[in-house]
Amino acid sequence: MLRIDVVAAALLLALTGCAGGSRTPTSTEKAPGISSGQAPAPAPAPMVGRGRVLNGDDYRTLVAGATYDFLAAMHGRVAVGDGGCLILRDEAGAAQVVVWPPGTTLLPNGRVGVHVPDVGEIVVGDRVDGGGGFFDAPLAEGGPPEHLPPVPVGCAPAGASVAVLERVTRRSDS
């Protein structure tokens, strides 16, 4: 029994030594555009803010204040649902209120739809594919986290599915 304890302890020490410790650089080359003694520019921080409800003339929609790393696939057609909120209706007819990615804005001149950064305009009737996650309205017990907007009364009952899109693409009907 002592032999197993000694082997287990040695293995644990070996694994601990492999997992930690500092790494010695293997190259002294500088990255392009960085002079000696100059630190590289930090990566931009992820966009984090408050979720918002955007109100158009005859509709409204929800926009997240932060991006997510969810893996659920979403497909459907954009429509105006209960309470005037934009929804995503799948081929079976099920619908979820949509929470668009950060930076999404309403379309101007009374057009019903949104402009999604790096995607472009999406109007009612467009088919979209997306990636994200589903939450139950009101998005969290006791209210939504500040980076998700509250679901307006009338748009979805408590416990209804809400689609939070992280990524979205517009599909062609052809």
Contacts in CASP RR format, 6 or more apart in sequence:
PFRMAT RR
TARGET T0000
AUTHOR 0000-0000-0000
METHOD contacts of the structure
MODEL  1
MLRIDVVAAALLLALTGCAGGSRTPTSTEKAPGISSGQAPAPAPAPMVGR
GRVLNGDDYRTLVAGATYDFLAAMHGRVAVGDGGCLILRDEAGAAQVVVW
PPGTTLLPNGRVGVHVPDVGEIVVGDRVDGGGGFFDAPLAEGGPPEHLPP
VPVGCAPAGASVAVLERVTRRSDS
30 36 0 8 1.000
31 40 0 8 1.000
34 40 0 8 1.000
46 66 0 8 1.000
46 67 0 8 1.000
47 65 0 8 1.000
47 66 0 8 1.000
47 67 0 8 1.000
47 102 0 8 1.000
47 103 0 8 1.000
48 65 0 8 1.000
48 66 0 8 1.000
48 147 0 8 1.000
49 65 0 8 1.000
49 66 0 8 1.000
49 102 0 8 1.000
49 146 0 8 1.000
49 147 0 8 1.000
50 65 0 8 1.000
50 146 0 8 1.000
50 147 0 8 1.000
50 149 0 8 1.000
51 62 0 8 1.000
51 63 0 8 1.000
51 64 0 8 1.000
51 65 0 8 1.000
51 144 0 8 1.000
51 146 0 8 1.000
51 147 0 8 1.000
51 148 0 8 1.000
51 149 0 8 1.000
52 62 0 8 1.000
52 63 0 8 1.000
52 65 0 8 1.000
52 149 0 8 1.000
53 60 0 8 1.000
53 61 0 8 1.000
53 62 0 8 1.000
53 63 0 8 1.000
53 149 0 8 1.000
53 150 0 8 1.000
53 152 0 8 1.000
54 60 0 8 1.000
54 61 0 8 1.000
54 62 0 8 1.000
54 63 0 8 1.000
54 104 0 8 1.000
54 105 0 8 1.000
54 106 0 8 1.000
54 114 0 8 1.000
56 106 0 8 1.000
56 110 0 8 1.000
57 110 0 8 1.000
58 80 0 8 1.000
58 84 0 8 1.000
58 112 0 8 1.000
59 80 0 8 1.000
59 84 0 8 1.000
59 85 0 8 1.000
59 86 0 8 1.000
59 112 0 8 1.000
59 113 0 8 1.000
60 83 0 8 1.000
60 84 0 8 1.000
60 85 0 8 1.000
60 86 0 8 1.000
60 152 0 8 1.000
60 155 0 8 1.000
61 85 0 8 1.000
61 86 0 8 1.000
61 98 0 8 1.000
61 100 0 8 1.000
61 104 0 8 1.000
61 106 0 8 1.000
61 113 0 8 1.000
61 114 0 8 1.000
62 85 0 8 1.000
62 86 0 8 1.000
62 97 0 8 1.000
62 98 0 8 1.000
62 99 0 8 1.000
62 100 0 8 1.000
62 148 0 8 1.000
62 149 0 8 1.000
62 151 0 8 1.000
62 162 0 8 1.000
63 99 0 8 1.000
63 100 0 8 1.000
63 101 0 8 1.000
63 102 0 8 1.000
63 103 0 8 1.000
63 104 0 8 1.000
63 149 0 8 1.000
64 99 0 8 1.000
64 100 0 8 1.000
64 101 0 8 1.000
64 102 0 8 1.000
64 147 0 8 1.000
64 148 0 8 1.000
64 149 0 8 1.000
64 164 0 8 1.000
65 102 0 8 1.000
65 147 0 8 1.000
65 148 0 8 1.000
66 102 0 8 1.000
66 147 0 8 1.000
67 101 0 8 1.000
67 102 0 8 1.000
67 166 0 8 1.000
68 132 0 8 1.000
68 133 0 8 1.000
68 164 0 8 1.000
68 166 0 8 1.000
69 166 0 8 1.000
70 131 0 8 1.000
70 132 0 8 1.000
70 133 0 8 1.000
70 164 0 8 1.000
70 166 0 8 1.000
71 131 0 8 1.000
71 132 0 8 1.000
71 133 0 8 1.000
72 131 0 8 1.000
72 132 0 8 1.000
72 133 0 8 1.000
72 134 0 8 1.000
73 129 0 8 1.000
73 130 0 8 1.000
73 131 0 8 1.000
74 88 0 8 1.000
74 128 0 8 1.000
74 129 0 8 1.000
74 130 0 8 1.000
74 131 0 8 1.000
74 132 0 8 1.000
74 133 0 8 1.000
74 163 0 8 1.000
74 165 0 8 1.000
75 90 0 8 1.000
75 91 0 8 1.000
75 127 0 8 1.000
75 128 0 8 1.000
75 129 0 8 1.000
75 130 0 8 1.000
75 171 0 8 1.000
76 88 0 8 1.000
76 89 0 8 1.000
76 90 0 8 1.000
76 91 0 8 1.000
76 127 0 8 1.000
76 128 0 8 1.000
76 129 0 8 1.000
77 88 0 8 1.000
77 89 0 8 1.000
77 125 0 8 1.000
77 126 0 8 1.000
77 127 0 8 1.000
77 128 0 8 1.000
78 86 0 8 1.000
78 87 0 8 1.000
78 88 0 8 1.000
78 89 0 8 1.000
78 98 0 8 1.000
78 113 0 8 1.000
78 122 0 8 1.000
78 123 0 8 1.000
78 124 0 8 1.000
78 125 0 8 1.000
78 126 0 8 1.000
78 127 0 8 1.000
78 128 0 8 1.000
79 86 0 8 1.000
79 87 0 8 1.000
79 88 0 8 1.000
79 89 0 8 1.000
79 95 0 8 1.000
79 124 0 8 1.000
79 125 0 8 1.000
80 86 0 8 1.000
80 87 0 8 1.000
80 112 0 8 1.000
80 124 0 8 1.000
81 87 0 8 1.000
81 95 0 8 1.000
81 97 0 8 1.000
81 155 0 8 1.000
82 154 0 8 1.000
82 155 0 8 1.000
82 156 0 8 1.000
83 152 0 8 1.000
83 154 0 8 1.000
83 155 0 8 1.000
84 155 0 8 1.000
85 97 0 8 1.000
85 98 0 8 1.000
85 151 0 8 1.000
85 152 0 8 1.000
85 154 0 8 1.000
85 155 0 8 1.000
85 156 0 8 1.000
86 97 0 8 1.000
86 98 0 8 1.000
86 113 0 8 1.000
86 114 0 8 1.000
86 124 0 8 1.000
87 95 0 8 1.000
87 96 0 8 1.000
87 97 0 8 1.000
87 98 0 8 1.000
88 95 0 8 1.000
88 96 0 8 1.000
88 98 0 8 1.000
88 128 0 8 1.000
88 163 0 8 1.000
89 95 0 8 1.000
94 161 0 8 1.000
96 134 0 8 1.000
96 156 0 8 1.000
96 160 0 8 1.000
96 161 0 8 1.000
96 162 0 8 1.000
96 163 0 8 1.000
97 137 0 8 1.000
97 151 0 8 1.000
97 155 0 8 1.000
97 156 0 8 1.000
97 160 0 8 1.000
97 162 0 8 1.000
97 163 0 8 1.000
98 162 0 8 1.000
98 163 0 8 1.000
98 165 0 8 1.000
99 148 0 8 1.000
99 149 0 8 1.000
99 162 0 8 1.000
99 163 0 8 1.000
99 164 0 8 1.000
99 165 0 8 1.000
100 114 0 8 1.000
100 116 0 8 1.000
100 165 0 8 1.000
100 168 0 8 1.000
101 116 0 8 1.000
101 117 0 8 1.000
101 165 0 8 1.000
101 166 0 8 1.000
101 167 0 8 1.000
101 168 0 8 1.000
102 117 0 8 1.000
103 116 0 8 1.000
103 117 0 8 1.000
104 114 0 8 1.000
104 115 0 8 1.000
104 116 0 8 1.000
104 117 0 8 1.000
105 114 0 8 1.000
105 115 0 8 1.000
106 113 0 8 1.000
106 114 0 8 1.000
106 115 0 8 1.000
107 113 0 8 1.000
107 114 0 8 1.000
107 115 0 8 1.000
107 121 0 8 1.000
107 123 0 8 1.000
111 123 0 8 1.000
112 123 0 8 1.000
112 124 0 8 1.000
113 121 0 8 1.000
113 122 0 8 1.000
113 123 0 8 1.000
113 124 0 8 1.000
114 121 0 8 1.000
114 122 0 8 1.000
115 121 0 8 1.000
115 122 0 8 1.000
116 122 0 8 1.000
116 168 0 8 1.000
119 168 0 8 1.000
119 169 0 8 1.000
119 170 0 8 1.000
120 170 0 8 1.000
122 128 0 8 1.000
122 168 0 8 1.000
122 170 0 8 1.000
126 170 0 8 1.000
126 171 0 8 1.000
127 170 0 8 1.000
127 171 0 8 1.000
127 172 0 8 1.000
127 173 0 8 1.000
128 168 0 8 1.000
128 169 0 8 1.000
128 170 0 8 1.000
128 171 0 8 1.000
129 168 0 8 1.000
129 169 0 8 1.000
129 171 0 8 1.000
130 165 0 8 1.000
130 166 0 8 1.000
130 167 0 8 1.000
130 168 0 8 1.000
130 169 0 8 1.000
131 165 0 8 1.000
131 166 0 8 1.000
131 167 0 8 1.000
131 168 0 8 1.000
132 163 0 8 1.000
132 164 0 8 1.000
132 165 0 8 1.000
132 166 0 8 1.000
132 167 0 8 1.000
133 163 0 8 1.000
133 164 0 8 1.000
133 165 0 8 1.000
133 166 0 8 1.000
134 161 0 8 1.000
134 162 0 8 1.000
134 163 0 8 1.000
134 164 0 8 1.000
135 148 0 8 1.000
135 161 0 8 1.000
135 162 0 8 1.000
135 164 0 8 1.000
136 158 0 8 1.000
136 159 0 8 1.000
136 160 0 8 1.000
136 161 0 8 1.000
136 162 0 8 1.000
137 151 0 8 1.000
137 155 0 8 1.000
137 156 0 8 1.000
137 157 0 8 1.000
137 158 0 8 1.000
137 159 0 8 1.000
137 160 0 8 1.000
137 161 0 8 1.000
137 162 0 8 1.000
138 144 0 8 1.000
138 150 0 8 1.000
138 151 0 8 1.000
138 158 0 8 1.000
138 159 0 8 1.000
139 145 0 8 1.000
139 148 0 8 1.000
139 149 0 8 1.000
139 150 0 8 1.000
139 151 0 8 1.000
139 162 0 8 1.000
140 148 0 8 1.000
143 150 0 8 1.000
144 150 0 8 1.000
144 151 0 8 1.000
148 164 0 8 1.000
151 160 0 8 1.000
151 162 0 8 1.000
156 162 0 8 1.000
END
